[in-house]
């Protein structure tokens, strides 16, 4: 990989310039007003793959946003890596909390990223990390050092639950046949401590609607006599956890996989400083399910959180109104053995049951996915570990992640192969939040590490 690494070193500025062009396109999958931008981003990704040397580059239409596929088969006898990523991004709201415009990328130095970080929506999740793979592939192709086959599948709906990806995969299993799936949509512990994600939580996402009177009412005339949907919704949400932060939905914990004491002990040996954690978030204390550490609460335990709540008058000044409706969006992160479909059903039944007679409630499921744990004794994991050791100078730590990539479980079910979650972001990179960023160190280190994964994987699978 000497020529590959030399090519990467010589083209770093061009790689960054191209990423900036990609980040300027507001590919917000959740908002139909941005559909043209999302389509433009798919075109950008497809053209980047063509220029990098990929064959059979195609923009595949779906019922939603398109999926970009491409491949380079150098020898059918060699192992094949399928790279998955996504080009869609979260909405940038609230805009007033960004220090610079969300879709005008800039480089700023921070305490964690003294060499600079790219501030823009999608810089870390997942345009920056997805583009690392395109550029690493380009470097291997140009240097003539691609050691195994590669396929790409880059979608535009990950941030809205990958709603059309399952149908696409089932309809194209032959085209997507591979030996391993490689994803960079996760992170490392810190820039001095490499890690590989070995588990992800599942997801159940719902929206709830509470309806009271048939119209907004004068709070003086009707207040105290008519159920206020906002008051009721807040009371119902508050009841979803008890004093120990234990979720009260009946049956919620029935199938939760309990982690052994030995694994919990090893998990808590990872580098972590509670005081630094609190200081970074500017919070006086952490909070969560009693009996578990912060590292455990954010990885091996299920959660329930309100992601948005609204209703009534929120404009300037005062309006003494008793609203007709109130709404909330609620997500539940799930752990192995919890079924997202079952949890959604349990939540709906519980929420309807606890509603007082003064209101009616409606629960609308949005999307879900299953938790996954990946083994550490496979050729693909060992290849990723060896690759990271070559660039970081130390062995990576296996670590369960708290986020969700619902399609990982689907990949194993439909394609019958394991996934390697070799990401390079940091928890502090503010993904999904204002001022999202991705360190230059992390961007370049990812591009440098990926070719070594191909080389190590080809060796372990009997390739070149």
C-alpha positions in Angstrom: 0.0 0.0 0.0 3.0 2.3 -0.3 1.9 3.9 -3.6 -1.7 4.2 -2.2 -0.5 6.0 0.9 1.7 8.3 -1.2 -1.2 9.2 -3.5 -3.4 10.0 -0.4 -0.7 12.2 1.0 -0.4 14.1 -2.3 -4.1 14.7 -2.7 -5.3 15.7 0.7 -6.3 19.2 -0.3 -8.3 18.1 -3.3 -10.1 15.5 -1.2 -11.1 18.2 1.2 -12.2 20.6 -1.6 -14.4 17.9 -3.0 -15.9 17.1 0.4 -16.7 20.8 0.8 -18.6 20.7 -2.5 -20.6 17.7 -1.3 -21.4 19.3 2.1 -22.8 22.4 0.4 -25.7 20.5 -1.0 -28.6 20.4 1.6 -29.6 16.8 1.2 -32.3 16.8 3.9 -34.2 13.5 3.4 -36.9 14.3 5.9 -38.2 17.5 4.1 -39.7 17.1 0.7 -38.8 20.7 -0.1 -35.2 19.5 -0.4 -35.9 16.6 -2.8 -34.1 18.3 -5.7 -31.0 18.8 -3.5 -31.1 15.2 -2.4 -31.2 14.0 -6.1 -28.3 16.4 -6.9 -26.3 14.8 -4.1 -27.0 11.3 -5.5 -25.6 12.6 -8.8 -22.5 13.9 -7.0 -21.8 10.6 -5.4 -22.3 8.7 -8.6 -20.0 11.0 -10.5 -17.4 10.7 -7.7 -17.5 6.9 -8.0 -17.1 7.0 -11.8 -14.1 9.3 -11.5 -12.6 7.1 -8.9 -12.6 4.1 -11.3 -15.8 2.2 -10.4 -17.8 0.3 -12.9 -21.6 -0.1 -13.3 -22.3 3.1 -11.5 -26.1 3.5 -11.3 -28.6 5.8 -9.6 -31.4 3.5 -8.6 -34.8 5.1 -8.1 -36.9 4.1 -5.1 -40.3 5.2 -3.8 -38.3 7.8 -1.9 -34.7 9.0 -2.5 -32.4 7.1 -4.9 -29.7 4.6 -4.0 -26.3 4.8 -5.7 -24.6 1.5 -6.6 -21.2 0.8 -8.2 -18.6 -1.9 -8.2 -15.1 -2.9 -9.2 -14.6 -6.7 -9.7 -10.9 -7.3 -10.4 -11.1 -11.1 -9.9 -14.2 -13.2 -9.1 -12.1 -15.5 -7.0 -11.1 -12.7 -4.6 -13.2 -11.6 -1.6 -15.7 -8.8 -2.1 -16.3 -5.9 0.2 -19.6 -4.1 0.1 -19.3 -0.5 1.3 -22.5 1.0 2.7 -23.0 4.7 3.5 -25.6 7.4 3.2 -25.6 10.8 1.6 -28.7 12.3 3.3 -28.5 14.5 6.4 -30.5 15.6 9.4 -32.3 18.9 9.3 -30.0 21.7 10.6 -32.6 23.2 12.9 -32.4 25.2 15.1 -30.5 27.4 12.7 -29.8 30.2 15.2 -27.6 27.9 17.3 -25.1 27.4 14.5 -21.9 29.5 14.7 -21.6 29.4 10.9 -24.2 28.4 8.2 -24.9 24.7 8.3 -24.3 24.2 4.6 -21.3 26.5 4.2 -18.5 24.3 5.5 -15.6 26.0 7.3 -12.6 24.7 9.2 -12.2 25.8 12.8 -9.7 24.8 15.4 -11.1 23.3 18.7 -9.5 22.0 21.9 -10.3 18.4 20.7 -9.3 19.2 17.1 -6.3 21.5 17.3 -5.4 20.8 13.7 -8.9 21.9 12.6 -12.4 20.4 12.1 -14.9 20.7 9.3 -18.0 22.4 10.5 -21.1 21.6 8.4 -24.2 19.5 8.5 -23.3 16.0 7.4 -19.5 16.5 7.9 -19.4 13.5 10.2 -22.8 11.9 9.7 -22.3 10.6 7.1 -21.0 12.5 4.1 -17.5 12.9 5.5 -17.2 9.3 6.5 -18.8 7.9 3.4 -16.5 10.0 1.2 -13.5 8.6 2.9 -14.3 5.3 1.2 -14.7 6.8 -2.2 -11.3 8.5 -1.9 -9.6 5.5 -0.4 -10.9 3.4 -3.4 -9.7 6.1 -5.8 -6.2 5.9 -4.2 -6.0 2.1 -4.5 -7.3 2.2 -8.1 -4.8 4.9 -9.2 -1.9 3.1 -7.4 -2.9 -0.3 -8.9 -3.1 -1.7 -5.4 -6.8 -2.7 -5.0 -6.4 -6.2 -3.3 -10.0 -7.4 -3.5 -13.3 -6.6 -5.1 -15.4 -3.8 -3.9 -19.1 -2.8 -4.3 -20.8 0.4 -3.1 -24.3 1.0 -2.0 -24.9 4.6 -0.9 -28.5 5.5 0.1 -30.4 8.7 0.7 -32.9 7.7 3.4 -30.8 6.6 6.5 -31.9 9.6 8.5 -35.6 8.7 7.9 -35.3 5.0 8.7 -34.0 3.5 5.4 -37.7 2.9 4.6 -37.0 1.7 1.0 -33.7 0.0 1.4 -35.0 -3.4 2.5 -37.1 -3.8 -0.6 -34.1 -2.7 -2.7 -31.8 -5.2 -1.1 -34.3 -8.1 -1.4 -34.7 -7.3 -5.1 -31.0 -7.1 -5.8 -29.4 -9.8 -3.7 -27.3 -11.1 -6.6 -26.0 -7.7 -7.4 -25.1 -7.1 -3.8 -23.5 -10.5 -3.1 -20.4 -10.0 -1.0 -18.2 -11.4 1.8 -18.4 -8.5 4.2 -20.1 -5.2 4.6 -18.0 -2.2 5.6 -19.6 0.8 7.2 -18.1 4.1 8.6 -21.1 5.7 10.3 -19.8 5.2 13.9 -16.8 6.5 15.9 -13.8 6.0 18.0 -13.3 6.6 21.7 -10.8 9.5 21.0 -8.0 10.3 18.6 -5.5 8.6 20.9 -7.7 5.5 21.5 -9.0 3.7 18.4 -12.0 1.5 18.8 -14.3 -0.6 16.7 -18.0 -0.6 17.3 -19.2 -4.2 18.0 -22.9 -3.5 18.8 -25.7 -1.0 18.0 -29.0 -0.4 19.6 -32.3 -0.9 17.8 -35.0 1.8 17.4 -38.7 2.3 17.8 -39.8 5.8 16.8 -43.4 7.1 17.2 -45.4 10.3 17.1 -48.2 10.9 19.6 -51.1 13.2 19.3 -53.4 14.2 22.2 -56.7 15.9 21.4 -59.0 17.7 23.8 -61.7 20.2 22.8 -62.7 20.6 19.1 -61.0 24.1 19.0 -58.6 26.3 20.9 -60.4 27.8 23.9 -60.1 30.9 26.1 -58.1 29.7 29.1 -60.0 32.0 31.4 -63.5 30.9 30.4 -62.6 27.2 30.1 -59.5 26.7 32.1 -59.9 24.3 35.0 -63.0 22.6 33.5 -61.6 21.2 30.2 -58.6 18.9 29.8 -55.6 20.8 28.5 -53.9 18.5 25.9 -50.5 20.0 26.7 -50.9 19.4 30.4 -52.2 15.9 29.8 -49.4 15.1 27.4 -46.7 16.3 29.9 -48.3 14.2 32.7 -48.5 11.1 30.4 -44.8 11.5 29.3 -43.7 12.0 32.9 -45.3 8.7 33.9 -43.3 6.8 31.3 -40.5 6.5 33.8 -40.5 5.9 37.5 -38.3 7.4 40.2 -35.4 5.1 39.2 -35.7 6.1 35.5 -37.0 2.7 34.8 -39.4 2.7 31.8 -43.0 1.8 32.9 -44.4 0.5 29.7 -45.7 -3.0 30.5 -43.5 -5.7 29.0 -40.8 -3.3 27.9 -38.0 -5.2 29.5 -39.3 -8.8 29.0 -36.7 -9.8 26.4 -33.8 -7.5 27.2 -30.6 -9.3 26.9 -28.6 -9.1 30.2 -24.9 -8.5 29.8 -22.6 -10.5 32.0 -20.7 -9.0 34.9 -17.4 -9.8 33.2 -18.4 -7.9 30.0 -19.8 -5.0 32.0 -16.5 -4.8 33.9 -14.5 -4.8 30.7 -16.8 -2.2 29.2 -16.2 0.2 32.1 -12.4 -0.1 31.7 -12.6 1.9 28.5 -11.1 5.4 28.9 -13.8 7.6 30.4 -13.8 10.6 32.7 -17.2 11.6 34.3 -16.1 15.1 35.1 -14.9 15.8 31.6 -18.1 14.3 30.2 -20.2 16.7 32.3 -17.9 19.6 31.5 -18.1 19.0 27.7 -21.9 19.1 27.9 -22.1 21.9 30.5 -24.3 19.8 32.8 -24.1 19.6 36.6 -24.8 15.8 36.7 -25.6 12.8 34.6 -28.9 11.0 34.8 -30.2 7.6 33.9 -31.4 4.2 34.9 -30.4 3.4 38.5 -27.8 0.6 38.9 -25.9 1.4 35.6 -22.9 3.5 34.7 -23.0 6.2 32.0 -21.1 3.9 29.6 -23.7 1.1 30.2 -26.7 3.4 30.0 -25.6 4.6 26.6 -24.8 1.2 25.1 -26.4 -1.9 26.7 -29.6 -0.5 28.2 -32.8 0.5 26.4 -34.0 4.1 26.6 -37.0 6.2 26.0 -36.7 9.9 25.1 -38.9 12.7 23.9 -37.3 14.2 20.7 -39.8 17.0 20.2 -42.9 18.4 21.8 -45.3 21.1 20.6 -48.8 22.6 20.8 -50.6 25.8 21.6 -49.2 29.3 21.2 -45.4 29.8 21.0 -45.2 33.1 19.2 -44.0 36.4 20.7 -45.9 37.8 23.6 -48.9 36.2 25.3 -52.0 34.4 24.1 -54.2 32.9 26.8 -55.3 29.8 24.9 -56.2 26.3 25.9 -55.0 24.3 22.9 -57.1 21.7 21.1 -54.1 19.5 20.4 -50.6 18.6 21.6 -47.9 16.5 20.0 -44.7 14.7 20.8 -42.1 12.6 18.9 -40.7 9.8 21.0 -37.8 7.4 20.3 -36.9 4.2 22.1 -33.4 2.8 21.7 -33.5 -1.0 22.0 -31.0 -3.7 22.9 -30.6 -7.3 21.6 -33.7 -9.5 21.8 -36.1 -6.6 21.9 -38.3 -6.5 18.8 -38.9 -3.0 17.4 -42.3 -4.0 16.2 -43.3 -5.5 19.5 -42.0 -2.5 21.5 -44.0 -0.2 19.3 -47.1 -2.2 19.9 -46.5 -2.3 23.7 -45.9 1.5 23.7 -49.1 2.2 21.8 -51.2 0.0 24.0 -49.7 1.5 27.1 -50.1 5.1 26.0 -53.7 4.6 25.0 -54.4 2.9 28.3 -53.0 5.7 30.5 -54.8 8.5 28.7 -57.5 10.2 30.9 -61.1 10.3 29.7 -60.8 14.0 29.0 -58.7 13.5 25.9 -58.2 11.1 23.0 -54.8 9.9 21.9 -53.3 8.7 18.6 -50.0 6.9 18.3 -48.4 6.9 14.8 -45.3 4.6 14.3 -42.6 6.1 12.1 -39.7 3.7 11.7 -37.8 1.0 13.6 -34.9 -1.4 13.5 -33.3 -4.2 15.4 -30.3 -4.1 17.7 -27.2 -6.0 16.6 -24.0 -7.3 18.1 -21.0 -8.2 15.9 -18.4 -10.9 16.8 -14.7 -10.0 17.4 -13.3 -13.4 16.3 -14.1 -13.1 12.6 -11.6 -12.4 9.7 -13.4 -9.1 9.0 -13.1 -7.9 12.5 -9.5 -9.0 12.8 -8.7 -7.2 9.5 -10.3 -4.0 10.8 -8.3 -4.3 14.0 -5.0 -4.9 12.2 -5.7 -1.9 9.8 -6.4 0.5 12.7 -3.3 -0.8 14.6 -1.2 0.1 11.5 -2.4 3.7 11.4 -2.9 4.4 15.1 0.0 2.4 16.4 -2.1 0.5 18.9 -4.8 -2.1 19.0 -8.4 -0.8 18.8 -10.8 -1.5 21.7 -14.1 -3.3 20.9 -16.9 -1.1 22.1 -20.7 -1.2 21.9 -22.3 1.9 20.5 -25.4 3.7 21.6 -26.7 4.7 18.2 -28.8 2.8 15.7 -28.1 1.7 12.1 -31.3 -0.4 11.5 -30.1 -1.9 8.3 -27.1 -3.7 9.8 -29.5 -6.5 11.2 -31.2 -6.5 7.8 -28.0 -7.0 5.9 -27.2 -10.2 7.9 -30.8 -11.5 7.5 -31.0 -10.9 3.8 -27.4 -11.1 2.5 -26.2 -13.5 5.1 -22.9 -11.6 5.8 -21.4 -9.8 8.8 -20.8 -6.1 9.1 -17.7 -4.2 10.2 -18.4 -0.9 11.9 -15.2 1.0 11.4 -16.0 4.6 12.0 -13.7 7.6 12.7 -16.0 10.2 14.3 -16.1 11.3 17.9 -19.0 11.5 20.3 -18.2 15.2 20.7 -18.7 15.9 16.9 -22.3 17.1 17.5 -23.9 14.9 14.9 -27.7 15.7 14.6 -27.0 18.9 16.5 -26.0 22.5 15.6 -22.3 22.9 14.8 -21.8 19.3 13.7 -18.1 18.8 12.8 -15.5 16.2 11.7 -11.8 16.5 12.5 -9.4 16.8 9.7 -7.3 14.2 11.5 -10.2 11.8 11.5 -11.1 12.4 7.9 -7.6 11.8 6.7 -6.9 8.9 9.2 -10.0 7.2 7.8 -8.8 7.4 4.2 -5.4 6.1 5.3 -6.8 3.2 7.3 -9.4 1.9 4.8 -6.9 0.6 2.2 -5.1 -1.4 5.0 -8.5 -3.0 5.8 -8.7 -4.3 2.2 -5.1 -5.5 2.3 -5.6 -7.3 5.7 -9.0 -8.8 4.7 -7.6 -10.1 1.4 -4.8 -11.9 3.3 -7.2 -13.4 5.9 -9.6 -14.5 3.2 -6.9 -16.0 1.0 -6.7 -13.1 -1.5 -3.6 -11.5 -2.8 
